[in-house]
Amino acid sequence: MCVAVFGKVLKMDGKNAVVDFNGSKVSAKTGLVDVAEGDKVLVHAGCILQKVSDEDIALSEEFF
């Protein structure tokens, strides 16, 4: 099973971003997604899949 996780972009460095997952900071590739510091994102296997809203995150938390 593969899991994608929500995080917040802390810092950008070219096509790489430092993403915070509740205190754990991980490097992720931006690929084709245009993101900036402060954006909330969905990350899978070290790649940012898409930007997400607070509403998206709240809706998904209903399942857990």
N, C-alpha and C positions, 0 to 999 in steps of 0.2 A: 504494500500500500504506500502511495506517495502522498505527502502532505505539503500544502503550501501554507505559509505563515504570514500574518500581518505584522508590519513593522513601520518605523518612522525613519525617514532619511535624515541623518545627522550631518553628513558632509559629502560633498561631491569632489571627485578627482577624475576629470575627463569622463570616460564611460564607466567608471566605477563609483559606487556609493558605499558609504558606511551606514548600515541600517541597524537601528536599535530594536531588539526584541525583548522588551521588559527587562532591560539592564544588560543583556548580552549583545555585544556589538560585533557585527559580521560584515564582511565585504561582499557586495553583490554587483553583478554586471547589469548595466541599464539596458543594453541591447538597443531595441528600437523604441523603447518607452522614454519619453521626455519627462524627466523628473527633476525636482529641485529640493534644496534643503527644506525640511519641514513637511514634505509630502508624506502621506501615508500610502504604503504600497503592499502588494501581495508578492511574496518571494517563494520560489521553489528551486531547489538544487542550485542555489547561488545566483539565480537570475531573477530580476524583477519582471514579473508578468504583466502587472498593470497598476495604475494608481487607483486608490479606493477612497471612499468617503467615510466619515464617522458613522453615517447611517448604515453603510455596507457592513462595517465591523460590528455594529450593534445587532444587526439582523443575524449575522453568522453566529454570534455568541449565544443566541437563543437555542442553537442546536447542541451546545456543549454544556 
